[in-house]
Structure formats: structure tokens, C-alpha cells
Amino acid sequence: MFVRFEENPNCGWADDRVFQERSEPRPVRAVLRRRGAGEAWCAVTGLADRGRPVRALARKVEDSGEGACWLVYGGLWGLRLKEPDCAHAWSLADEAHQWGEPFLLLPADGKDIRFA
């Protein structure tokens, strides 16, 4: 699987990555992330070009550094995540409650992912 993301205002830099696929893609609605002193379930979406929200997806992959894991990915602008208590629409301007990531590699057990 070839993952590409462009330089953009969501996650800042461009890159291309190749992963060996181990499963079909599954829609994702939230991921467990470290926030402050603990962990929280954060909503996640993919971002296409111009910041248009698209469904975030996950699939099991082999990664040279991590071994088997879940790759969570979005569009050309990566992923956008938001705090659990954020009721605002997806927006690049909401830097207080939302942030961007190019992609996430999460443990193979899937306990850090809430599938749609």
C-alpha cells in the first residue's frame, strides 16, 4: 500500500510511505491518544486536498519499525483529530481543540481504535 500526503496546513509536511497490507480497510471514528496526564478517545477524520473531510480508514499492515500494526490514514492532507469534548465542526482554524497528523501506527490488538 502506498500512502501519500502533500505539504499542507493540517500536518505541515509531505511524504510518501509504503506498507505491506494485511487486511482490508475499515472505517474509523475514534482513536485513543495521550491527552494531558491521561488518555482519551479522540474523534478522527481524514482530510482531502483543500481540507475537505473524508472518512478515516484503518488496515493492518507490516511496518519495518513496528512489525504488525494498524495504520490509520486519511486523505492527501492526513488525519484531523479533536478533543473528546469538542463539539465544533472540523476546522483547521480550531487549533485549541483539534490537531493534524499525517497518519498513525497503532498496536496490532486494535484496542486503540473505535471502528465505525
Residue frames as a rotation matrix with the C-alpha (Angstrom) as fourth column:
MET 1
0.587 0.810 0.000 0.00
0.810 -0.587 0.000 0.00
0.000 0.000 -1.000 0.00
PHE 2
-0.540 -0.717 0.441 1.30
0.731 -0.659 -0.178 3.40
0.418 0.226 0.880 -0.98
VAL 3
0.498 0.642 -0.583 0.35
0.839 -0.527 0.136 6.31
-0.220 -0.557 -0.801 1.34
ARG 4
-0.500 -0.610 0.614 0.98
0.743 -0.667 -0.058 9.84
0.445 0.427 0.787 0.15
PHE 5
0.558 0.647 -0.520 0.31
0.782 -0.619 0.070 13.16
-0.277 -0.446 -0.851 1.82
GLU 6
0.237 -0.362 0.901 1.07
0.618 -0.659 -0.428 16.62
0.749 0.659 0.068 0.48
GLU 7
-0.849 -0.439 -0.292 2.62
0.521 -0.611 -0.596 19.55
0.083 -0.659 0.748 2.30
ASN 8
-0.052 0.942 0.331 -0.39
0.434 -0.277 0.858 21.22
0.900 0.188 -0.394 3.88
PRO 9
-0.319 -0.050 0.946 -1.62
-0.594 -0.768 -0.241 23.38
0.739 -0.639 0.215 6.79
ASN 10
0.760 0.649 0.021 -3.01
-0.442 0.492 0.750 20.34
0.477 -0.580 0.661 8.67
CYS 11
0.893 -0.450 -0.004 0.18
0.331 0.651 0.683 18.36
-0.305 -0.611 0.730 9.33
GLY 12
0.653 -0.586 -0.480 2.78
-0.352 -0.796 0.493 20.57
-0.671 -0.154 -0.726 7.67
TRP 13
-0.335 -0.908 -0.251 4.96
-0.717 0.073 0.694 18.28
-0.612 0.412 -0.675 5.60
ALA 14
0.584 0.480 -0.655 4.83
-0.807 0.434 -0.401 15.95
0.092 0.762 0.641 2.62
ASP 15
-0.493 -0.730 0.473 5.94
-0.714 0.650 0.259 12.34
-0.497 -0.210 -0.842 2.46
ASP 16
0.320 0.508 -0.800 5.33
-0.774 0.627 0.089 9.01
0.547 0.591 0.593 0.77
ARG 17
-0.376 -0.387 0.842 5.28
-0.809 0.581 -0.094 5.71
-0.453 -0.716 -0.532 2.66
VAL 18
-0.098 0.310 -0.946 4.91
-0.651 0.699 0.296 2.09
0.753 0.645 0.134 1.59
PHE 19
-0.323 0.096 0.941 3.32
-0.835 0.439 -0.331 -0.57
-0.445 -0.893 -0.062 3.81
GLN 20
-0.882 0.085 -0.464 2.61
-0.169 0.862 0.478 -4.22
0.441 0.500 -0.746 3.25
GLU 21
-0.156 0.941 0.301 -1.16
-0.915 -0.253 0.314 -4.71
0.371 -0.227 0.900 3.62
ARG 22
-0.989 -0.133 -0.059 -2.53
-0.095 0.899 -0.428 -7.41
0.109 -0.418 -0.902 5.93
SER 23
-0.417 0.909 -0.026 -6.27
0.665 0.285 -0.690 -6.57
-0.620 -0.305 -0.723 5.88
GLU 24
-0.125 0.520 0.845 -8.97
0.814 -0.434 0.387 -4.70
0.568 0.736 -0.369 4.04
PRO 25
-0.879 -0.188 0.437 -9.60
-0.022 -0.902 -0.432 -1.07
0.476 -0.389 0.789 5.08
ARG 26
-0.105 0.838 -0.535 -12.16
0.955 0.236 0.181 -0.38
0.278 -0.492 -0.825 7.83
PRO 27
0.166 0.232 0.958 -13.77
0.097 -0.971 0.219 2.99
0.981 0.056 -0.184 8.65
VAL 28
-0.476 -0.420 -0.773 -12.62
0.830 0.076 -0.553 4.58
0.291 -0.904 0.313 11.92
ARG 29
0.524 0.691 0.497 -14.49
0.423 -0.718 0.552 7.05
0.739 -0.079 -0.669 14.14
ALA 30
0.819 -0.264 0.509 -12.10
-0.549 -0.618 0.562 7.49
0.166 -0.740 -0.652 17.11
VAL 31
0.248 -0.810 -0.532 -8.61
0.294 0.586 -0.755 6.63
0.923 0.031 0.384 18.34
LEU 32
0.882 -0.033 -0.470 -7.12
0.466 -0.072 0.882 6.52
-0.063 -0.997 -0.049 21.82
ARG 33
0.205 -0.813 0.545 -4.48
0.362 -0.454 -0.814 9.25
0.909 0.364 0.202 22.24
ARG 34
-0.246 -0.385 -0.890 -2.49
0.969 -0.132 -0.210 10.68
-0.037 -0.914 0.405 25.11
ARG 35
0.152 0.339 0.928 -4.01
0.272 -0.917 0.291 13.99
0.950 0.208 -0.232 26.19
GLY 36
0.432 -0.075 0.899 -2.61
-0.746 -0.589 0.310 15.81
0.506 -0.805 -0.311 29.20
ALA 37
-0.366 -0.589 0.720 -1.88
-0.913 0.379 -0.154 13.35
-0.182 -0.714 -0.676 32.01
GLY 38
-0.141 0.399 0.906 -4.05
-0.176 0.890 -0.420 10.55
-0.974 -0.219 -0.055 30.61
GLU 39
-0.971 -0.073 0.229 -5.56
0.195 0.316 0.928 9.03
-0.140 0.946 -0.293 27.52
ALA 40
-0.221 0.929 -0.297 -8.78
-0.327 -0.357 -0.875 9.98
-0.919 -0.096 0.383 25.74
TRP 41
-0.164 0.296 0.941 -10.88
0.838 0.545 -0.026 8.78
-0.520 0.785 -0.337 22.83
CYS 42
-0.419 -0.091 -0.903 -10.47
-0.223 -0.954 0.200 11.43
-0.880 0.285 0.380 20.13
ALA 43
0.705 0.672 0.227 -12.69
0.150 0.171 -0.974 11.72
-0.693 0.721 0.020 17.06
VAL 44
-0.466 -0.882 -0.069 -10.76
0.007 -0.081 0.997 11.38
-0.885 0.464 0.044 13.80
THR 45
0.807 0.588 0.062 -11.39
0.072 0.008 -0.997 12.22
-0.587 0.809 -0.036 10.17
GLY 46
-0.163 -0.805 0.570 -9.28
0.899 0.117 0.422 12.20
-0.406 0.582 0.705 7.05
LEU 47
0.351 0.231 -0.907 -8.62
-0.109 -0.952 -0.285 15.41
-0.930 0.199 -0.310 5.15
ALA 48
0.406 -0.167 0.899 -8.51
0.893 0.280 -0.351 15.59
-0.193 0.945 0.263 1.37
ASP 49
-0.653 -0.651 0.386 -6.96
0.728 -0.680 0.085 18.47
0.207 0.337 0.919 -0.53
ARG 50
-0.471 0.365 0.803 -8.19
-0.131 -0.929 0.345 21.92
0.873 0.058 0.485 0.50
GLY 51
-0.914 -0.017 0.405 -9.08
-0.404 -0.043 -0.914 20.50
0.033 -0.999 0.032 3.94
ARG 52
0.011 0.966 -0.259 -12.25
-0.851 0.145 0.504 18.66
0.524 0.215 0.824 2.87
PRO 53
-0.267 -0.089 0.960 -13.16
-0.792 0.588 -0.166 15.98
-0.550 -0.804 -0.228 5.48
VAL 54
0.080 0.243 -0.967 -13.18
-0.684 0.719 0.124 12.36
0.725 0.651 0.224 4.24
ARG 55
0.939 0.339 0.061 -13.56
-0.282 0.657 0.700 9.12
0.197 -0.674 0.712 6.16
ALA 56
-0.100 -0.940 0.327 -10.54
-0.993 0.117 0.032 7.97
-0.068 -0.321 -0.945 8.17
LEU 57
0.765 0.281 -0.580 -9.63
-0.405 0.910 -0.093 4.34
0.501 0.306 0.809 7.49
ALA 58
0.069 -0.763 0.643 -7.51
-0.895 0.237 0.378 1.69
-0.441 -0.602 -0.666 9.19
ARG 59
0.830 0.107 -0.548 -5.96
-0.344 0.871 -0.351 -1.52
0.440 0.480 0.759 7.96
LYS 60
0.708 -0.635 0.308 -3.46
0.003 0.439 0.898 -3.95
-0.706 -0.636 0.313 9.39
VAL 61
0.800 -0.555 -0.226 -0.04
-0.371 -0.163 -0.914 -3.56
0.471 0.816 -0.336 7.85
GLU 62
0.549 -0.783 -0.293 3.52
0.829 0.466 0.309 -4.73
-0.106 -0.412 0.905 8.34
ASP 63
0.908 -0.333 0.255 5.88
-0.285 -0.936 -0.208 -1.90
0.308 0.116 -0.944 9.22
SER 64
0.266 -0.892 -0.365 9.64
0.233 0.427 -0.874 -2.34
0.935 0.147 0.322 9.33
GLY 65
-0.598 -0.542 0.591 9.91
-0.368 -0.469 -0.803 -0.47
0.712 -0.698 0.081 12.63
GLU 66
-0.277 0.618 0.736 6.74
-0.959 -0.132 -0.250 -1.63
-0.057 -0.775 0.629 14.40
GLY 67
-0.954 0.065 0.293 6.04
0.079 0.996 0.036 -5.11
-0.289 0.058 -0.956 12.98
ALA 68
-0.422 0.882 0.209 2.31
0.720 0.186 0.668 -5.84
0.551 0.432 -0.714 12.59
CYS 69
-0.772 0.227 -0.594 0.18
0.309 -0.682 -0.663 -2.82
-0.556 -0.695 0.456 13.48
TRP 70
0.327 0.894 0.306 -2.86
0.878 -0.168 -0.448 -0.80
-0.349 0.415 -0.840 12.45
LEU 71
-0.873 -0.464 0.149 -2.26
0.481 -0.776 0.407 2.03
-0.073 0.427 0.901 10.00
VAL 72
0.266 0.915 -0.305 -4.87
0.753 -0.394 -0.527 4.79
-0.602 -0.089 -0.794 10.41
TYR 73
-0.808 -0.580 0.106 -4.86
0.478 -0.541 0.692 7.12
-0.344 0.610 0.714 7.42
GLY 74
0.174 0.858 -0.483 -6.92
0.219 -0.512 -0.831 9.78
-0.960 0.039 -0.277 5.70
GLY 75
0.902 0.211 0.377 -6.55
0.413 -0.162 -0.896 11.85
-0.128 0.964 -0.233 2.54
LEU 76
0.330 -0.810 0.484 -3.77
0.628 -0.194 -0.753 13.90
0.704 0.553 0.445 0.95
TRP 77
0.037 -0.288 0.957 -3.75
-0.490 -0.840 -0.234 16.20
0.871 -0.461 -0.172 3.99
GLY 78
-0.840 -0.493 -0.227 -3.56
-0.102 0.553 -0.827 13.33
0.533 -0.671 -0.515 6.50
LEU 79
-0.141 0.741 -0.657 -5.75
0.841 0.440 0.316 12.99
0.523 -0.507 -0.685 9.59
ARG 80
-0.434 0.096 0.896 -7.51
-0.423 -0.900 -0.108 15.56
0.795 -0.426 0.431 11.78
LEU 81
-0.353 0.269 -0.896 -8.22
0.749 0.656 -0.098 14.72
0.561 -0.706 -0.433 15.41
LYS 82
-0.159 0.298 0.941 -10.21
-0.378 -0.899 0.220 16.56
0.912 -0.321 0.256 18.05
GLU 83
-0.905 -0.173 0.389 -10.56
-0.409 0.099 -0.907 16.53
0.119 -0.980 -0.160 21.81
PRO 84
-0.759 0.623 -0.188 -13.41
0.623 0.779 0.065 14.34
0.187 -0.068 -0.980 23.17
ASP 85
-0.129 0.746 -0.653 -15.38
0.725 -0.379 -0.575 17.33
-0.677 -0.548 -0.492 24.45
CYS 86
-0.808 -0.204 -0.553 -15.03
-0.184 -0.804 0.565 19.39
-0.560 0.558 0.612 21.23
ALA 87
0.055 0.919 0.391 -18.42
0.530 0.305 -0.791 19.93
-0.846 0.251 -0.470 19.57
HIS 88
0.080 -0.092 -0.993 -17.05
-0.571 -0.820 0.030 22.23
-0.817 0.565 -0.118 16.84
ALA 89
0.981 0.193 0.012 -17.12
-0.080 0.460 -0.884 21.23
-0.176 0.867 0.467 13.17
TRP 90
0.325 -0.905 0.274 -13.85
0.854 0.405 0.326 20.05
-0.406 0.128 0.905 11.64
SER 91
0.983 -0.012 0.183 -11.72
0.065 -0.911 -0.407 23.14
0.171 0.412 -0.895 11.05
LEU 92
0.151 -0.988 0.005 -8.06
0.781 0.117 -0.614 23.95
0.607 0.097 0.789 10.52
ALA 93
-0.095 -0.132 0.987 -8.69
-0.215 -0.965 -0.150 27.19
0.972 -0.226 0.063 12.43
ASP 94
0.805 0.454 0.381 -9.63
-0.466 0.088 0.880 25.36
0.366 -0.887 0.282 15.68
GLU 95
-0.017 -0.939 -0.342 -6.08
-0.197 0.339 -0.920 24.85
0.980 0.051 -0.191 16.93
ALA 96
-0.353 -0.073 0.933 -7.18
-0.914 -0.185 -0.361 24.84
0.199 -0.980 -0.002 20.58
HIS 97
0.183 0.575 0.797 -9.23
-0.702 0.644 -0.303 21.62
-0.688 -0.505 0.522 20.26
GLN 98
0.956 0.174 0.238 -8.08
0.049 0.701 -0.712 19.98
-0.291 0.692 0.661 17.01
TRP 99
0.076 -0.972 -0.222 -4.77
-0.668 -0.215 0.712 18.93
-0.740 0.094 -0.666 15.51
GLY 100
0.754 0.153 -0.638 -3.36
-0.641 0.382 -0.666 17.17
0.142 0.911 0.387 12.46
GLU 101
0.025 -0.739 0.673 -1.27
-0.349 0.625 0.698 14.04
-0.937 -0.253 -0.242 11.99
PRO 102
-0.440 -0.197 -0.876 -0.04
-0.897 0.056 0.438 12.59
-0.037 0.979 -0.201 8.69
PHE 103
0.234 0.503 -0.832 -1.06
-0.321 0.848 0.422 9.05
0.918 0.168 0.360 9.78
LEU 104
0.207 -0.157 0.966 -0.99
-0.971 0.084 0.222 6.87
-0.116 -0.984 -0.136 12.90
LEU 105
-0.231 -0.260 -0.938 0.56
-0.265 0.944 -0.196 3.47
0.936 0.203 -0.287 13.57
LEU 106
0.118 0.420 0.900 -1.31
-0.984 -0.074 0.163 1.80
0.135 -0.905 0.404 16.43
PRO 107
-0.611 -0.462 0.643 -0.85
-0.627 0.779 -0.037 -1.57
-0.483 -0.425 -0.765 18.20
ALA 108
-0.819 0.166 -0.549 -1.96
-0.360 0.595 0.718 -4.71
0.446 0.786 -0.428 16.37
ASP 109
-0.829 0.525 -0.191 -4.51
0.528 0.624 -0.577 -5.67
-0.184 -0.579 -0.794 19.06
GLY 110
-0.477 0.653 0.588 -6.82
0.433 -0.408 0.804 -2.84
0.765 0.638 -0.088 17.86
LYS 111
0.008 0.494 -0.869 -7.67
1.000 -0.001 0.009 -1.70
0.004 -0.869 -0.494 21.41
ASP 112
-0.562 -0.312 -0.766 -6.73
0.388 -0.918 0.089 1.90
-0.731 -0.247 0.636 20.49
ILE 113
-0.964 0.240 -0.118 -9.26
-0.209 -0.403 0.891 2.12
0.166 0.883 0.438 17.64
ARG 114
-0.279 0.946 0.167 -13.04
0.036 0.185 -0.982 2.52
-0.960 -0.268 -0.086 17.58
PHE 115
-0.936 -0.040 0.349 -14.26
0.336 0.183 0.924 1.35
-0.101 0.982 -0.158 14.23
ALA 116
-0.639 0.741 -0.205 -17.33
-0.759 -0.652 0.008 2.93
-0.128 0.161 0.979 12.62
